[in-house]
């Protein structure tokens, strides 16, 4: 697929990294020749130096022949203009990054008139991910599927875990509830485990659980945490703004610490939260505002280094839940290695969202549709939700044990009508079902790729 990416910042780089691994023909455009050159050398893609809103630059970059144009510059307006011009030149599909909260309602109204196939908002995706973590603080990471009826939770096995030394067969026999350990991160290796897999300290488990069994499972795992109430937020970023919109409907009480006076005024005027205009990176400020008594600390400033420092301090004073926003993808593994397990990356969420769109377009059969795609286990595996629209020969109506999915692929859930099935070998996939699967080393464009 011929794909044109306009903007070589952190989001553009993340998208380029994912799509280049999947074999697409990629061209990147940016006015920063150095950044563009580095991206071209790193991922072996073609680069065009110039303004992506220029018709001549778009023609030179091949927008008239591109199947997909993705505009992710720092300017929402330029992104919308680039996409509109690219469609006029002949591009089949366009995606624009639009971050400004003031444009949200406008974009829903004008998307079709502007010939936009999709709009993406990394900060909004990050806020939704953080909100899920606040609702289920026991998990380091939580993704939902099947319209919220199924959850895939990640959590690390600590030294005092009751799961240590047990096989997955033994866990299922003892716990007597619906769940499936669908993947394990041991060191830097992702494992799709069999029933005789022994759990060890330090393992990060990915567990699929129906929504109504999640609390019981966390209690059995010895990591259940009571619901959070008081939240301290370091930084008044766009992620903070979108998160406050979500918190309007909840019972959380939040305090935002932000040093920019204008941002403080905007947050105070818009939301029912406590806003402290001060430098939250200072220990004395955090102590004065009660960090030792808060249920959760969210480090959501635009500076990764400050987020990491504040998060580590929060953990040192015993804050039960700490969530850290990281913008530079290269920092994620390092921050997790120093104990920051709940790390949120807007760029990662955006790349996953675009991958879902691209793979859906590649699968033109019409008998299925990729509903969602999430990177899990430290970006080393994928969880994919697929809607089966029609009967598929050689797949539907056949017991899973006879399908024999290829190595590195596991079907972890089937939503059949009103029933959530944690599958066994005797279960089948039917037309109308939603199937969730995990893949550790196989690119899944279609449900047919599992064989």
C-alpha beads as a LAMMPS data file, in Angstrom:
LAMMPS data file: protein, C-alpha beads

451 atoms
450 bonds

1 atom types
1 bond types

-500.0 500.0 xlo xhi
-500.0 500.0 ylo yhi
-500.0 500.0 zlo zhi

Masses

1 110.0

Atoms # bond

1 1 1 0.000 0.000 0.000
2 1 1 1.336 3.465 -0.941
3 1 1 1.171 5.676 2.172
4 1 1 2.187 9.320 2.534
5 1 1 2.966 10.651 6.039
6 1 1 3.157 14.427 6.460
7 1 1 5.040 15.386 9.623
8 1 1 8.154 13.735 11.056
9 1 1 7.589 14.468 14.743
10 1 1 7.133 11.837 17.436
11 1 1 3.693 10.770 16.187
12 1 1 4.818 10.624 12.568
13 1 1 7.886 8.618 13.571
14 1 1 5.799 6.137 15.583
15 1 1 3.373 5.637 12.692
16 1 1 6.232 5.293 10.204
17 1 1 7.914 2.711 12.433
18 1 1 4.804 0.518 12.622
19 1 1 3.765 0.783 8.983
20 1 1 7.266 0.259 7.578
21 1 1 7.540 -3.015 9.510
22 1 1 4.439 -4.216 7.677
23 1 1 5.925 -3.743 4.219
24 1 1 4.087 -0.637 2.999
25 1 1 5.628 1.822 0.526
26 1 1 6.016 4.955 2.635
27 1 1 6.887 8.527 1.707
28 1 1 7.422 11.160 4.410
29 1 1 7.181 14.941 4.039
30 1 1 8.561 17.577 6.421
31 1 1 10.134 21.018 6.320
32 1 1 12.730 19.874 8.851
33 1 1 15.260 18.255 6.519
34 1 1 17.327 16.817 9.382
35 1 1 14.373 15.091 11.073
36 1 1 13.162 13.763 7.721
37 1 1 16.617 12.453 6.805
38 1 1 16.918 10.611 10.134
39 1 1 13.533 8.992 9.604
40 1 1 14.427 7.943 6.064
41 1 1 17.714 6.404 7.178
42 1 1 16.144 4.618 10.147
43 1 1 13.187 3.048 8.338
44 1 1 14.332 3.003 4.694
45 1 1 11.507 5.221 3.449
46 1 1 11.444 7.948 0.785
47 1 1 11.522 11.594 1.911
48 1 1 10.402 14.878 0.381
49 1 1 11.600 18.165 1.882
50 1 1 8.885 20.838 1.954
51 1 1 5.540 22.104 3.204
52 1 1 2.897 19.396 3.066
53 1 1 0.205 22.018 2.466
54 1 1 1.862 22.955 -0.838
55 1 1 0.260 21.434 -3.945
56 1 1 3.629 21.113 -5.675
57 1 1 5.124 19.293 -2.679
58 1 1 2.101 16.970 -2.474
59 1 1 2.451 16.153 -6.180
60 1 1 6.182 15.498 -5.790
61 1 1 5.445 13.173 -2.839
62 1 1 2.903 11.234 -4.896
63 1 1 -0.282 12.272 -3.097
64 1 1 -2.231 11.844 -6.350
65 1 1 -1.362 8.114 -6.359
66 1 1 -1.363 7.456 -2.611
67 1 1 -3.874 5.068 -1.129
68 1 1 -3.601 6.786 2.247
69 1 1 -2.356 10.207 3.352
70 1 1 -1.728 10.776 7.077
71 1 1 -1.150 14.373 8.220
72 1 1 0.362 14.660 11.703
73 1 1 2.162 18.008 11.764
74 1 1 2.068 20.199 14.878
75 1 1 -0.749 22.305 13.347
76 1 1 -4.338 21.015 13.257
77 1 1 -5.205 23.510 10.527
78 1 1 -2.342 22.421 8.278
79 1 1 -3.262 18.766 8.821
80 1 1 -6.839 19.397 7.689
81 1 1 -5.644 21.450 4.710
82 1 1 -3.129 18.782 3.645
83 1 1 -5.763 16.055 3.723
84 1 1 -8.337 18.104 1.851
85 1 1 -5.806 18.974 -0.876
86 1 1 -4.562 15.373 -1.115
87 1 1 -8.098 14.088 -1.684
88 1 1 -8.611 16.672 -4.432
89 1 1 -5.399 15.447 -6.081
90 1 1 -6.605 11.846 -6.022
91 1 1 -5.598 10.214 -2.707
92 1 1 -8.062 7.444 -1.782
93 1 1 -8.150 7.989 1.986
94 1 1 -6.897 10.665 4.406
95 1 1 -6.305 10.828 8.160
96 1 1 -5.683 14.091 10.029
97 1 1 -4.436 14.597 13.556
98 1 1 -6.692 17.135 15.257
99 1 1 -5.738 17.847 18.881
100 1 1 -7.467 21.091 19.808
101 1 1 -10.486 20.383 22.036
102 1 1 -12.279 23.365 20.485
103 1 1 -12.314 21.586 17.114
104 1 1 -13.873 18.343 18.370
105 1 1 -17.542 19.096 17.634
106 1 1 -16.592 20.936 14.439
107 1 1 -14.749 17.893 13.084
108 1 1 -17.661 15.549 13.759
109 1 1 -19.865 17.898 11.734
110 1 1 -17.464 18.692 8.889
111 1 1 -15.483 15.465 8.438
112 1 1 -17.322 14.318 5.313
113 1 1 -17.400 17.818 3.784
114 1 1 -13.616 18.048 4.189
115 1 1 -13.092 14.599 2.610
116 1 1 -11.489 13.210 5.761
117 1 1 -11.639 9.437 6.204
118 1 1 -10.615 9.630 9.843
119 1 1 -9.451 12.087 12.479
120 1 1 -7.068 11.070 15.255
121 1 1 -6.444 12.666 18.631
122 1 1 -3.529 11.095 20.560
123 1 1 -4.255 13.043 23.745
124 1 1 -7.889 11.938 23.786
125 1 1 -6.829 8.285 23.339
126 1 1 -4.379 8.682 26.234
127 1 1 -7.047 10.224 28.467
128 1 1 -9.399 7.313 27.791
129 1 1 -6.647 4.820 28.640
130 1 1 -5.876 6.629 31.900
131 1 1 -9.561 6.721 32.820
132 1 1 -9.784 2.943 32.401
133 1 1 -6.776 2.535 34.714
134 1 1 -8.427 4.734 37.339
135 1 1 -11.565 2.601 37.235
136 1 1 -9.509 -0.596 37.660
137 1 1 -6.359 0.447 39.555
138 1 1 -5.187 -3.133 40.109
139 1 1 -4.028 -3.386 36.493
140 1 1 -0.885 -1.763 35.120
141 1 1 -2.643 -1.572 31.750
142 1 1 -6.223 -2.322 30.747
143 1 1 -7.842 -2.631 27.328
144 1 1 -11.526 -3.280 26.720
145 1 1 -13.228 -5.212 23.933
146 1 1 -16.719 -6.212 22.844
147 1 1 -18.189 -2.842 23.867
148 1 1 -16.692 -2.982 27.336
149 1 1 -17.887 -6.511 28.189
150 1 1 -14.386 -8.054 28.095
151 1 1 -11.142 -6.730 29.539
152 1 1 -7.521 -7.581 28.928
153 1 1 -5.514 -6.632 32.004
154 1 1 -1.740 -6.614 32.433
155 1 1 -0.122 -6.954 35.837
156 1 1 3.263 -8.011 37.187
157 1 1 3.798 -11.005 39.471
158 1 1 5.354 -9.746 42.713
159 1 1 7.436 -11.756 45.184
160 1 1 4.428 -12.438 47.428
161 1 1 1.995 -13.423 44.658
162 1 1 -0.090 -16.577 45.361
163 1 1 0.327 -17.481 41.676
164 1 1 4.098 -18.121 41.836
165 1 1 5.093 -21.689 40.988
166 1 1 1.650 -22.700 39.764
167 1 1 0.745 -23.834 36.291
168 1 1 -2.102 -22.286 34.345
169 1 1 -3.964 -25.603 34.586
170 1 1 -3.721 -25.391 38.377
171 1 1 -4.911 -21.777 38.443
172 1 1 -7.972 -22.525 36.378
173 1 1 -8.824 -25.502 38.580
174 1 1 -8.397 -23.529 41.818
175 1 1 -10.070 -20.244 40.904
176 1 1 -13.171 -21.695 39.218
177 1 1 -13.983 -18.514 37.290
178 1 1 -13.886 -17.301 33.722
179 1 1 -10.413 -16.059 32.775
180 1 1 -7.579 -16.832 30.397
181 1 1 -3.886 -16.038 30.778
182 1 1 -3.407 -15.244 27.115
183 1 1 0.162 -13.930 27.061
184 1 1 3.177 -13.503 29.314
185 1 1 6.057 -11.048 29.120
186 1 1 9.141 -12.671 30.647
187 1 1 12.124 -10.359 30.343
188 1 1 11.854 -8.985 26.817
189 1 1 10.176 -12.087 25.367
190 1 1 6.431 -12.524 24.833
191 1 1 5.078 -16.040 25.350
192 1 1 1.679 -17.407 24.332
193 1 1 1.531 -19.918 27.193
194 1 1 0.180 -23.452 27.270
195 1 1 -1.610 -24.911 30.273
196 1 1 1.580 -26.340 31.810
197 1 1 3.312 -22.941 31.910
198 1 1 4.747 -22.199 35.385
199 1 1 4.354 -18.629 36.651
200 1 1 7.459 -16.955 38.064
201 1 1 8.179 -13.757 39.976
202 1 1 8.622 -10.838 37.573
203 1 1 6.351 -12.266 34.873
204 1 1 3.888 -9.779 33.411
205 1 1 0.618 -11.585 32.758
206 1 1 -1.949 -10.567 30.167
207 1 1 -5.292 -11.905 31.388
208 1 1 -8.635 -11.881 29.584
209 1 1 -11.589 -11.580 31.958
210 1 1 -15.302 -10.873 31.421
211 1 1 -16.090 -7.458 32.909
212 1 1 -18.236 -8.910 35.699
213 1 1 -15.416 -11.247 36.841
214 1 1 -12.579 -8.690 36.884
215 1 1 -12.840 -7.730 40.561
216 1 1 -13.030 -11.358 41.728
217 1 1 -9.975 -12.266 39.662
218 1 1 -7.868 -9.419 41.072
219 1 1 -8.859 -10.423 44.600
220 1 1 -7.786 -14.009 43.903
221 1 1 -4.483 -12.710 42.498
222 1 1 -3.882 -10.772 45.726
223 1 1 -3.569 -7.425 43.937
224 1 1 -7.056 -5.992 44.339
225 1 1 -7.127 -2.300 45.184
226 1 1 -10.173 -0.453 46.407
227 1 1 -11.681 2.173 44.161
228 1 1 -9.793 5.427 43.993
229 1 1 -11.323 8.680 45.148
230 1 1 -8.749 11.466 45.520
231 1 1 -6.485 12.102 42.511
232 1 1 -3.541 14.464 42.160
233 1 1 -2.605 15.505 38.610
234 1 1 0.792 17.001 37.808
235 1 1 0.522 19.144 34.663
236 1 1 -2.313 20.859 32.832
237 1 1 -1.673 19.334 29.416
238 1 1 -4.232 18.516 26.724
239 1 1 -4.417 15.008 28.200
240 1 1 -5.428 16.585 31.517
241 1 1 -8.140 18.579 29.756
242 1 1 -9.651 15.517 28.078
243 1 1 -9.359 13.496 31.286
244 1 1 -11.260 16.175 33.207
245 1 1 -14.068 15.858 30.655
246 1 1 -14.270 12.141 31.482
247 1 1 -14.075 12.763 35.228
248 1 1 -17.172 14.987 35.049
249 1 1 -19.319 11.847 35.050
250 1 1 -17.428 10.114 37.858
251 1 1 -17.079 10.378 41.642
252 1 1 -13.351 11.130 41.515
253 1 1 -12.098 14.264 43.275
254 1 1 -9.100 15.779 41.472
255 1 1 -6.442 18.387 42.174
256 1 1 -4.405 19.736 39.250
257 1 1 -1.000 21.343 39.867
258 1 1 0.121 23.537 36.955
259 1 1 2.552 26.469 36.887
260 1 1 1.125 28.232 33.815
261 1 1 -1.383 30.847 35.045
262 1 1 -3.389 30.961 31.821
263 1 1 -3.865 27.180 31.784
264 1 1 -4.897 27.301 35.444
265 1 1 -7.544 29.920 34.676
266 1 1 -8.917 27.839 31.790
267 1 1 -9.114 24.649 33.862
268 1 1 -10.766 26.456 36.797
269 1 1 -13.362 28.020 34.511
270 1 1 -14.163 24.794 32.664
271 1 1 -14.085 22.049 35.293
272 1 1 -15.142 21.326 38.857
273 1 1 -11.670 20.515 40.155
274 1 1 -9.139 22.090 42.496
275 1 1 -6.421 23.923 40.541
276 1 1 -3.130 24.888 42.215
277 1 1 -0.926 27.343 40.315
278 1 1 2.554 26.239 41.332
279 1 1 5.514 24.117 40.215
280 1 1 4.487 20.527 40.932
281 1 1 7.987 19.280 40.168
282 1 1 9.069 20.625 43.571
283 1 1 8.905 18.195 46.488
284 1 1 7.668 20.826 48.946
285 1 1 4.724 21.703 46.680
286 1 1 3.665 18.071 46.353
287 1 1 3.890 17.570 50.121
288 1 1 1.954 20.744 50.834
289 1 1 -0.852 19.604 48.515
290 1 1 -1.049 16.220 50.245
291 1 1 0.658 13.753 47.924
292 1 1 1.143 11.337 50.835
293 1 1 -2.635 11.163 51.325
294 1 1 -3.772 10.928 47.711
295 1 1 -5.058 7.703 46.161
296 1 1 -3.399 8.270 42.787
297 1 1 -0.780 10.508 41.191
298 1 1 -1.062 11.194 37.470
299 1 1 2.042 12.760 35.911
300 1 1 0.581 14.337 32.774
301 1 1 2.817 17.289 31.941
302 1 1 4.323 17.748 28.484
303 1 1 7.834 16.990 29.807
304 1 1 8.705 13.290 30.049
305 1 1 11.629 13.806 32.409
306 1 1 9.549 15.739 34.931
307 1 1 6.765 13.178 34.692
308 1 1 9.231 10.411 35.505
309 1 1 10.789 12.270 38.457
310 1 1 7.411 13.169 39.999
311 1 1 6.162 9.593 39.472
312 1 1 9.188 8.039 41.145
313 1 1 8.790 10.414 44.080
314 1 1 5.098 9.494 44.377
315 1 1 6.002 5.796 44.504
316 1 1 8.654 6.497 47.159
317 1 1 6.074 8.101 49.483
318 1 1 3.628 5.249 49.010
319 1 1 0.997 6.594 46.599
320 1 1 -1.115 3.492 45.755
321 1 1 -1.524 4.200 42.029
322 1 1 0.923 6.120 39.830
323 1 1 0.319 6.713 36.115
324 1 1 2.984 8.319 33.947
325 1 1 2.513 10.019 30.575
326 1 1 5.429 9.440 28.203
327 1 1 5.647 11.122 24.797
328 1 1 9.019 9.826 23.624
329 1 1 8.553 6.176 22.675
330 1 1 12.234 5.418 23.317
331 1 1 11.754 6.183 27.028
332 1 1 8.952 3.710 27.672
333 1 1 11.060 0.604 28.327
334 1 1 13.496 2.542 30.518
335 1 1 10.770 4.033 32.691
336 1 1 9.158 0.631 33.145
337 1 1 12.544 -0.804 34.161
338 1 1 12.782 1.662 37.072
339 1 1 9.403 0.657 38.446
340 1 1 6.916 2.840 36.576
341 1 1 4.583 0.062 35.443
342 1 1 1.536 2.160 34.447
343 1 1 2.968 4.104 31.509
344 1 1 0.731 5.722 28.895
345 1 1 2.000 6.762 25.456
346 1 1 -0.325 8.797 23.195
347 1 1 1.871 7.966 20.226
348 1 1 1.525 4.228 20.773
349 1 1 -2.263 4.455 20.983
350 1 1 -2.339 6.500 17.783
351 1 1 -0.147 4.043 15.883
352 1 1 -2.428 1.177 16.928
353 1 1 -5.503 3.103 15.805
354 1 1 -4.008 3.735 12.358
355 1 1 -2.818 0.125 12.037
356 1 1 -6.384 -1.020 12.603
357 1 1 -7.599 1.295 9.857
358 1 1 -4.906 0.219 7.376
359 1 1 -5.444 -3.490 7.955
360 1 1 -9.212 -3.106 7.632
361 1 1 -8.712 -1.446 4.248
362 1 1 -6.354 -4.231 3.149
363 1 1 -9.029 -6.826 3.914
364 1 1 -11.643 -6.085 1.265
365 1 1 -13.570 -9.387 1.446
366 1 1 -16.487 -7.824 3.337
367 1 1 -17.152 -10.855 5.529
368 1 1 -15.255 -9.421 8.514
369 1 1 -14.047 -6.141 9.977
370 1 1 -11.253 -5.230 12.387
371 1 1 -13.020 -3.335 15.174
372 1 1 -10.003 -2.491 17.350
373 1 1 -6.270 -3.148 17.593
374 1 1 -4.135 -2.556 20.682
375 1 1 -0.414 -2.938 21.229
376 1 1 0.166 -4.866 24.467
377 1 1 2.999 -6.417 26.458
378 1 1 5.345 -3.477 25.977
379 1 1 4.502 -3.140 22.267
380 1 1 5.655 -6.744 21.646
381 1 1 2.225 -8.231 20.925
382 1 1 -1.163 -7.215 19.563
383 1 1 -4.718 -7.768 20.707
384 1 1 -7.151 -7.576 17.795
385 1 1 -10.951 -7.502 17.829
386 1 1 -12.646 -8.772 14.643
387 1 1 -16.358 -8.767 13.797
388 1 1 -17.412 -11.798 11.729
389 1 1 -20.095 -10.496 9.361
390 1 1 -20.756 -13.652 7.328
391 1 1 -19.952 -17.336 7.143
392 1 1 -16.289 -17.980 6.282
393 1 1 -15.436 -21.278 4.669
394 1 1 -12.967 -23.339 6.649
395 1 1 -13.384 -21.196 9.757
396 1 1 -16.949 -20.687 11.024
397 1 1 -18.792 -23.617 12.534
398 1 1 -15.596 -25.600 13.128
399 1 1 -14.396 -26.434 16.684
400 1 1 -11.309 -24.395 17.558
401 1 1 -9.307 -27.561 18.306
402 1 1 -9.705 -28.544 14.653
403 1 1 -8.712 -25.102 13.371
404 1 1 -5.288 -25.426 15.020
405 1 1 -4.273 -21.728 14.996
406 1 1 -0.667 -21.099 13.991
407 1 1 2.041 -20.655 16.610
408 1 1 2.011 -17.238 18.262
409 1 1 -1.738 -16.731 17.789
410 1 1 -4.422 -17.389 20.398
411 1 1 -8.180 -16.758 20.296
412 1 1 -8.910 -15.317 23.738
413 1 1 -12.601 -14.441 23.583
414 1 1 -15.749 -14.946 21.520
415 1 1 -18.758 -12.691 21.967
416 1 1 -21.735 -14.741 20.755
417 1 1 -25.007 -12.799 20.940
418 1 1 -25.332 -11.882 24.648
419 1 1 -22.794 -14.478 25.793
420 1 1 -19.098 -13.893 26.526
421 1 1 -17.132 -17.092 25.894
422 1 1 -13.608 -17.692 27.182
423 1 1 -13.020 -20.372 24.563
424 1 1 -12.003 -24.001 24.831
425 1 1 -11.210 -26.356 21.989
426 1 1 -14.877 -27.315 21.635
427 1 1 -16.153 -23.783 20.993
428 1 1 -16.859 -22.508 17.480
429 1 1 -16.932 -19.161 15.680
430 1 1 -20.252 -18.227 14.064
431 1 1 -21.490 -15.501 11.744
432 1 1 -22.283 -12.400 13.818
433 1 1 -19.700 -13.172 16.509
434 1 1 -16.987 -10.826 17.691
435 1 1 -13.636 -12.570 18.083
436 1 1 -10.684 -11.234 20.104
437 1 1 -7.260 -12.752 19.529
438 1 1 -3.679 -12.144 20.601
439 1 1 -0.724 -12.353 18.235
440 1 1 2.920 -12.238 19.285
441 1 1 4.750 -12.707 15.997
442 1 1 2.133 -12.844 13.220
443 1 1 0.606 -9.871 11.390
444 1 1 -3.169 -10.345 11.378
445 1 1 -5.009 -8.588 8.527
446 1 1 -7.887 -11.086 8.561
447 1 1 -9.306 -13.791 10.787
448 1 1 -8.140 -16.173 8.073
449 1 1 -4.536 -15.342 8.984
450 1 1 -4.807 -17.343 12.205
451 1 1 -4.375 -20.623 10.296

Bonds

1 1 1 2
2 1 2 3
3 1 3 4
4 1 4 5
5 1 5 6
6 1 6 7
7 1 7 8
8 1 8 9
9 1 9 10
10 1 10 11
11 1 11 12
12 1 12 13
13 1 13 14
14 1 14 15
15 1 15 16
16 1 16 17
17 1 17 18
18 1 18 19
19 1 19 20
20 1 20 21
21 1 21 22
22 1 22 23
23 1 23 24
24 1 24 25
25 1 25 26
26 1 26 27
27 1 27 28
28 1 28 29
29 1 29 30
30 1 30 31
31 1 31 32
32 1 32 33
33 1 33 34
34 1 34 35
35 1 35 36
36 1 36 37
37 1 37 38
38 1 38 39
39 1 39 40
40 1 40 41
41 1 41 42
42 1 42 43
43 1 43 44
44 1 44 45
45 1 45 46
46 1 46 47
47 1 47 48
48 1 48 49
49 1 49 50
50 1 50 51
51 1 51 52
52 1 52 53
53 1 53 54
54 1 54 55
55 1 55 56
56 1 56 57
57 1 57 58
58 1 58 59
59 1 59 60
60 1 60 61
61 1 61 62
62 1 62 63
63 1 63 64
64 1 64 65
65 1 65 66
66 1 66 67
67 1 67 68
68 1 68 69
69 1 69 70
70 1 70 71
71 1 71 72
72 1 72 73
73 1 73 74
74 1 74 75
75 1 75 76
76 1 76 77
77 1 77 78
78 1 78 79
79 1 79 80
80 1 80 81
81 1 81 82
82 1 82 83
83 1 83 84
84 1 84 85
85 1 85 86
86 1 86 87
87 1 87 88
88 1 88 89
89 1 89 90
90 1 90 91
91 1 91 92
92 1 92 93
93 1 93 94
94 1 94 95
95 1 95 96
96 1 96 97
97 1 97 98
98 1 98 99
99 1 99 100
100 1 100 101
101 1 101 102
102 1 102 103
103 1 103 104
104 1 104 105
105 1 105 106
106 1 106 107
107 1 107 108
108 1 108 109
109 1 109 110
110 1 110 111
111 1 111 112
112 1 112 113
113 1 113 114
114 1 114 115
115 1 115 116
116 1 116 117
117 1 117 118
118 1 118 119
119 1 119 120
120 1 120 121
121 1 121 122
122 1 122 123
123 1 123 124
124 1 124 125
125 1 125 126
126 1 126 127
127 1 127 128
128 1 128 129
129 1 129 130
130 1 130 131
131 1 131 132
132 1 132 133
133 1 133 134
134 1 134 135
135 1 135 136
136 1 136 137
137 1 137 138
138 1 138 139
139 1 139 140
140 1 140 141
141 1 141 142
142 1 142 143
143 1 143 144
144 1 144 145
145 1 145 146
146 1 146 147
147 1 147 148
148 1 148 149
149 1 149 150
150 1 150 151
151 1 151 152
152 1 152 153
153 1 153 154
154 1 154 155
155 1 155 156
156 1 156 157
157 1 157 158
158 1 158 159
159 1 159 160
160 1 160 161
161 1 161 162
162 1 162 163
163 1 163 164
164 1 164 165
165 1 165 166
166 1 166 167
167 1 167 168
168 1 168 169
169 1 169 170
170 1 170 171
171 1 171 172
172 1 172 173
173 1 173 174
174 1 174 175
175 1 175 176
176 1 176 177
177 1 177 178
178 1 178 179
179 1 179 180
180 1 180 181
181 1 181 182
182 1 182 183
183 1 183 184
184 1 184 185
185 1 185 186
186 1 186 187
187 1 187 188
188 1 188 189
189 1 189 190
190 1 190 191
191 1 191 192
192 1 192 193
193 1 193 194
194 1 194 195
195 1 195 196
196 1 196 197
197 1 197 198
198 1 198 199
199 1 199 200
200 1 200 201
201 1 201 202
202 1 202 203
203 1 203 204
204 1 204 205
205 1 205 206
206 1 206 207
207 1 207 208
208 1 208 209
209 1 209 210
210 1 210 211
211 1 211 212
212 1 212 213
213 1 213 214
214 1 214 215
215 1 215 216
216 1 216 217
217 1 217 218
218 1 218 219
219 1 219 220
220 1 220 221
221 1 221 222
222 1 222 223
223 1 223 224
224 1 224 225
225 1 225 226
226 1 226 227
227 1 227 228
228 1 228 229
229 1 229 230
230 1 230 231
231 1 231 232
232 1 232 233
233 1 233 234
234 1 234 235
235 1 235 236
236 1 236 237
237 1 237 238
238 1 238 239
239 1 239 240
240 1 240 241
241 1 241 242
242 1 242 243
243 1 243 244
244 1 244 245
245 1 245 246
246 1 246 247
247 1 247 248
248 1 248 249
249 1 249 250
250 1 250 251
251 1 251 252
252 1 252 253
253 1 253 254
254 1 254 255
255 1 255 256
256 1 256 257
257 1 257 258
258 1 258 259
259 1 259 260
260 1 260 261
261 1 261 262
262 1 262 263
263 1 263 264
264 1 264 265
265 1 265 266
266 1 266 267
267 1 267 268
268 1 268 269
269 1 269 270
270 1 270 271
271 1 271 272
272 1 272 273
273 1 273 274
274 1 274 275
275 1 275 276
276 1 276 277
277 1 277 278
278 1 278 279
279 1 279 280
280 1 280 281
281 1 281 282
282 1 282 283
283 1 283 284
284 1 284 285
285 1 285 286
286 1 286 287
287 1 287 288
288 1 288 289
289 1 289 290
290 1 290 291
291 1 291 292
292 1 292 293
293 1 293 294
294 1 294 295
295 1 295 296
296 1 296 297
297 1 297 298
298 1 298 299
299 1 299 300
300 1 300 301
301 1 301 302
302 1 302 303
303 1 303 304
304 1 304 305
305 1 305 306
306 1 306 307
307 1 307 308
308 1 308 309
309 1 309 310
310 1 310 311
311 1 311 312
312 1 312 313
313 1 313 314
314 1 314 315
315 1 315 316
316 1 316 317
317 1 317 318
318 1 318 319
319 1 319 320
320 1 320 321
321 1 321 322
322 1 322 323
323 1 323 324
324 1 324 325
325 1 325 326
326 1 326 327
327 1 327 328
328 1 328 329
329 1 329 330
330 1 330 331
331 1 331 332
332 1 332 333
333 1 333 334
334 1 334 335
335 1 335 336
336 1 336 337
337 1 337 338
338 1 338 339
339 1 339 340
340 1 340 341
341 1 341 342
342 1 342 343
343 1 343 344
344 1 344 345
345 1 345 346
346 1 346 347
347 1 347 348
348 1 348 349
349 1 349 350
350 1 350 351
351 1 351 352
352 1 352 353
353 1 353 354
354 1 354 355
355 1 355 356
356 1 356 357
357 1 357 358
358 1 358 359
359 1 359 360
360 1 360 361
361 1 361 362
362 1 362 363
363 1 363 364
364 1 364 365
365 1 365 366
366 1 366 367
367 1 367 368
368 1 368 369
369 1 369 370
370 1 370 371
371 1 371 372
372 1 372 373
373 1 373 374
374 1 374 375
375 1 375 376
376 1 376 377
377 1 377 378
378 1 378 379
379 1 379 380
380 1 380 381
381 1 381 382
382 1 382 383
383 1 383 384
384 1 384 385
385 1 385 386
386 1 386 387
387 1 387 388
388 1 388 389
389 1 389 390
390 1 390 391
391 1 391 392
392 1 392 393
393 1 393 394
394 1 394 395
395 1 395 396
396 1 396 397
397 1 397 398
398 1 398 399
399 1 399 400
400 1 400 401
401 1 401 402
402 1 402 403
403 1 403 404
404 1 404 405
405 1 405 406
406 1 406 407
407 1 407 408
408 1 408 409
409 1 409 410
410 1 410 411
411 1 411 412
412 1 412 413
413 1 413 414
414 1 414 415
415 1 415 416
416 1 416 417
417 1 417 418
418 1 418 419
419 1 419 420
420 1 420 421
421 1 421 422
422 1 422 423
423 1 423 424
424 1 424 425
425 1 425 426
426 1 426 427
427 1 427 428
428 1 428 429
429 1 429 430
430 1 430 431
431 1 431 432
432 1 432 433
433 1 433 434
434 1 434 435
435 1 435 436
436 1 436 437
437 1 437 438
438 1 438 439
439 1 439 440
440 1 440 441
441 1 441 442
442 1 442 443
443 1 443 444
444 1 444 445
445 1 445 446
446 1 446 447
447 1 447 448
448 1 448 449
449 1 449 450
450 1 450 451
